[in-house]
Amino acid sequence: MARVKGFTVTLERDIKQEDFQRILEAVEMITGVQHVEPVLVTHQDHITRMRLKNDITRNILKLIDETE
């Protein structure tokens, strides 16, 4: 049976640094958790989200155009 050495947790939305402390503390309280480190939002995250949003919008509009 395989062993697990860690987890990656993704939040449903970005939160302010001052608001993440409670989440960080809650995760640290889980048995077996040794270290929790937040991942900061970067400009690359914004670029990726905008490109994804644009791709989805373009595909939806193309689908609508094809059905008319």
N, CA and C atoms as an extended XYZ file, in Angstrom:
204
Properties=species:S:1:pos:R:3:atomname:S:1:resname:S:1:resid:I:1 pbc="F F F"
N         0.844       -1.180        0.000 N   MET     1
C         0.000        0.000        0.000 CA  MET     1
C         0.890        1.246        0.000 C   MET     1
N         0.509        2.231       -0.803 N   ALA     2
C         1.283        3.481       -0.914 CA  ALA     2
C         1.163        4.315        0.355 C   ALA     2
N         2.173        5.118        0.604 N   ARG     3
C         2.177        6.022        1.756 CA  ARG     3
C         2.019        7.448        1.255 C   ARG     3
N         1.406        8.285        2.051 N   VAL     4
C         1.172        9.688        1.702 CA  VAL     4
C         2.105       10.549        2.526 C   VAL     4
N         2.793       11.500        1.867 N   LYS     5
C         3.713       12.370        2.604 CA  LYS     5
C         3.173       13.781        2.769 C   LYS     5
N         2.077       14.114        2.113 N   GLY     6
C         1.529       15.460        2.265 CA  GLY     6
C         0.298       15.665        1.414 C   GLY     6
N        -0.283       16.841        1.534 N   PHE     7
C        -1.469       17.230        0.791 CA  PHE     7
C        -1.285       18.633        0.237 C   PHE     7
N        -1.965       18.901       -0.857 N   THR     8
C        -2.080       20.255       -1.366 CA  THR     8
C        -3.536       20.651       -1.207 C   THR     8
N        -3.780       21.767       -0.565 N   VAL     9
C        -5.138       22.246       -0.332 CA  VAL     9
C        -5.336       23.535       -1.121 C   VAL     9
N        -6.424       23.612       -1.880 N   THR    10
C        -6.719       24.807       -2.651 CA  THR    10
C        -7.943       25.488       -2.066 C   THR    10
N        -7.834       26.773       -1.803 N   LEU    11
C        -8.963       27.536       -1.279 CA  LEU    11
C        -9.916       27.887       -2.418 C   LEU    11
N       -11.207       28.027       -2.110 N   GLU    12
C       -12.184       28.324       -3.150 CA  GLU    12
C       -12.033       29.735       -3.706 C   GLU    12
N       -11.372       30.604       -2.960 N   ARG    13
C       -11.123       31.972       -3.423 CA  ARG    13
C        -9.876       32.490       -2.702 C   ARG    13
N        -9.292       33.541       -3.238 N   ASP    14
C        -8.154       34.173       -2.572 CA  ASP    14
C        -8.654       34.903       -1.334 C   ASP    14
N        -7.880       34.849       -0.278 N   ILE    15
C        -8.245       35.579        0.940 CA  ILE    15
C        -7.075       36.479        1.327 C   ILE    15
N        -7.396       37.532        2.057 N   LYS    16
C        -6.368       38.472        2.510 CA  LYS    16
C        -5.444       37.780        3.499 C   LYS    16
N        -4.190       38.213        3.500 N   GLN    17
C        -3.206       37.616        4.405 CA  GLN    17
C        -3.660       37.680        5.854 C   GLN    17
N        -4.274       38.791        6.235 N   GLU    18
C        -4.673       38.914        7.636 CA  GLU    18
C        -5.844       38.001        8.001 C   GLU    18
N        -6.556       37.479        6.985 N   ASP    19
C        -7.708       36.613        7.245 CA  ASP    19
C        -7.367       35.125        7.214 C   ASP    19
N        -6.187       34.756        6.727 N   PHE    20
C        -5.879       33.338        6.571 CA  PHE    20
C        -5.404       32.688        7.865 C   PHE    20
N        -5.092       33.458        8.867 N   GLN    21
C        -4.502       32.926       10.091 CA  GLN    21
C        -5.378       31.850       10.745 C   GLN    21
N        -6.685       32.064       10.785 N   ARG    22
C        -7.578       31.069       11.412 CA  ARG    22
C        -7.566       29.754       10.643 C   ARG    22
N        -7.543       29.829        9.314 N   ILE    23
C        -7.489       28.608        8.508 CA  ILE    23
C        -6.168       27.897        8.754 C   ILE    23
N        -5.076       28.638        8.737 N   LEU    24
C        -3.754       28.073        8.977 CA  LEU    24
C        -3.710       27.361       10.327 C   LEU    24
N        -4.226       28.001       11.360 N   GLU    25
C        -4.216       27.407       12.697 CA  GLU    25
C        -5.076       26.154       12.752 C   GLU    25
N        -6.209       26.157       12.056 N   ALA    26
C        -7.085       24.985       12.047 CA  ALA    26
C        -6.401       23.791       11.380 C   ALA    26
N        -5.727       24.026       10.283 N   VAL    27
C        -5.027       22.944        9.584 CA  VAL    27
C        -3.876       22.427       10.448 C   VAL    27
N        -3.181       23.316       11.123 N   GLU    28
C        -2.075       22.899       11.991 CA  GLU    28
C        -2.551       22.008       13.138 C   GLU    28
N        -3.807       22.137       13.531 N   MET    29
C        -4.344       21.345       14.641 CA  MET    29
C        -4.676       19.908       14.227 C   MET    29
N        -4.683       19.612       12.932 N   ILE    30
C        -4.966       18.258       12.469 CA  ILE    30
C        -3.803       17.350       12.858 C   ILE    30
N        -4.128       16.212       13.412 N   THR    31
C        -3.111       15.263       13.848 CA  THR    31
C        -2.195       14.892       12.688 C   THR    31
N        -0.906       14.969       12.929 N   GLY    32
C         0.076       14.581       11.938 CA  GLY    32
C         0.572       15.722       11.063 C   GLY    32
N        -0.060       16.893       11.141 N   VAL    33
C         0.395       18.027       10.335 CA  VAL    33
C         1.632       18.616       10.996 C   VAL    33
N         2.707       18.687       10.243 N   GLN    34
C         3.965       19.195       10.775 CA  GLN    34
C         4.176       20.659       10.424 C   GLN    34
N         3.747       21.068        9.230 N   HIS    35
C         4.024       22.426        8.789 CA  HIS    35
C         2.941       22.876        7.806 C   HIS    35
N         2.535       24.123        7.927 N   VAL    36
C         1.575       24.723        6.994 CA  VAL    36
C         2.171       26.029        6.512 C   VAL    36
N         2.226       26.205        5.197 N   GLU    37
C         2.779       27.437        4.642 CA  GLU    37
C         1.839       27.985        3.578 C   GLU    37
N         1.391       29.220        3.742 N   PRO    38
C         0.500       29.808        2.737 CA  PRO    38
C         1.236       30.075        1.423 C   PRO    38
N         0.494       30.043        0.330 N   VAL    39
C         1.037       30.354       -0.993 CA  VAL    39
C         0.424       31.677       -1.427 C   VAL    39
N         1.264       32.671       -1.664 N   LEU    40
C         0.776       34.001       -2.006 CA  LEU    40
C         0.353       34.089       -3.470 C   LEU    40
N        -0.644       34.914       -3.742 N   VAL    41
C        -1.121       35.162       -5.096 CA  VAL    41
C        -0.089       36.015       -5.830 C   VAL    41
N         0.167       35.667       -7.076 N   THR    42
C         1.138       36.415       -7.878 CA  THR    42
C         0.454       36.969       -9.127 C   THR    42
N         1.191       37.778       -9.863 N   HIS    43
C         0.665       38.302      -11.126 CA  HIS    43
C         0.370       37.173      -12.103 C   HIS    43
N         1.126       36.090      -12.033 N   GLN    44
C         0.904       34.952      -12.932 CA  GLN    44
C        -0.461       34.311      -12.669 C   GLN    44
N        -0.883       34.283      -11.408 N   ASP    45
C        -2.215       33.759      -11.080 CA  ASP    45
C        -3.293       34.587      -11.769 C   ASP    45
N        -3.147       35.897      -11.721 N   HIS    46
C        -4.118       36.789      -12.352 CA  HIS    46
C        -4.146       36.573      -13.866 C   HIS    46
N        -2.982       36.484      -14.476 N   ILE    47
C        -2.896       36.268      -15.924 CA  ILE    47
C        -3.569       34.941      -16.299 C   ILE    47
N        -3.277       33.898      -15.553 N   THR    48
C        -3.862       32.586      -15.828 CA  THR    48
C        -5.379       32.626      -15.719 C   THR    48
N        -5.887       33.275      -14.690 N   ARG    49
C        -7.349       33.369      -14.510 CA  ARG    49
C        -8.003       34.156      -15.639 C   ARG    49
N        -7.389       35.244      -16.050 N   MET    50
C        -7.962       36.056      -17.128 CA  MET    50
C        -7.973       35.284      -18.448 C   MET    50
N        -6.904       34.542      -18.721 N   ARG    51
C        -6.851       33.735      -19.944 CA  ARG    51
C        -7.903       32.635      -19.912 C   ARG    51
N        -8.053       31.992      -18.776 N   LEU    52
C        -9.058       30.940      -18.643 CA  LEU    52
C       -10.462       31.503      -18.826 C   LEU    52
N       -10.731       32.629      -18.186 N   LYS    53
C       -12.031       33.280      -18.320 CA  LYS    53
C       -12.298       33.643      -19.785 C   LYS    53
N       -11.297       34.167      -20.458 N   ASN    54
C       -11.430       34.528      -21.867 CA  ASN    54
C       -11.691       33.290      -22.729 C   ASN    54
N       -10.976       32.210      -22.486 N   ASP    55
C       -11.174       30.972      -23.245 CA  ASP    55
C       -12.578       30.415      -23.051 C   ASP    55
N       -13.046       30.408      -21.819 N   ILE    56
C       -14.392       29.894      -21.531 CA  ILE    56
C       -15.442       30.762      -22.212 C   ILE    56
N       -15.295       32.072      -22.101 N   THR    57
C       -16.246       32.989      -22.738 CA  THR    57
C       -16.259       32.791      -24.250 C   THR    57
N       -15.092       32.702      -24.848 N   ARG    58
C       -14.988       32.512      -26.298 CA  ARG    58
C       -15.646       31.193      -26.723 C   ARG    58
N       -15.430       30.117      -25.967 N   ASN    59
C       -16.028       28.829      -26.295 CA  ASN    59
C       -17.543       28.841      -26.146 C   ASN    59
N       -18.037       29.511      -25.131 N   ILE    60
C       -19.487       29.622      -24.951 CA  ILE    60
C       -20.104       30.410      -26.098 C   ILE    60
N       -19.480       31.533      -26.467 N   LEU    61
C       -20.000       32.336      -27.579 CA  LEU    61
C       -19.952       31.564      -28.896 C   LEU    61
N       -18.906       30.781      -29.104 N   LYS    62
C       -18.799       29.973      -30.313 CA  LYS    62
C       -19.906       28.919      -30.342 C   LYS    62
N       -20.163       28.302      -29.206 N   LEU    63
C       -21.229       27.292      -29.104 CA  LEU    63
C       -22.587       27.917      -29.383 C   LEU    63
N       -22.843       29.093      -28.829 N   ILE    64
C       -24.104       29.785      -29.080 CA  ILE    64
C       -24.241       30.127      -30.557 C   ILE    64
N       -23.174       30.589      -31.163 N   ASP    65
C       -23.191       30.962      -32.584 CA  ASP    65
C       -23.463       29.731      -33.462 C   ASP    65
N       -22.912       28.590      -33.078 N   GLU    66
C       -23.102       27.364      -33.855 CA  GLU    66
C       -24.539       26.836      -33.769 C   GLU    66
N       -25.217       27.108      -32.676 N   THR    67
C       -26.587       26.593      -32.508 CA  THR    67
C       -27.633       27.492      -33.161 C   THR    67
N       -27.249       28.677      -33.573 N   GLU    68
C       -28.213       29.585      -34.207 CA  GLU    68
C       -28.306       29.365      -35.682 C   GLU    68
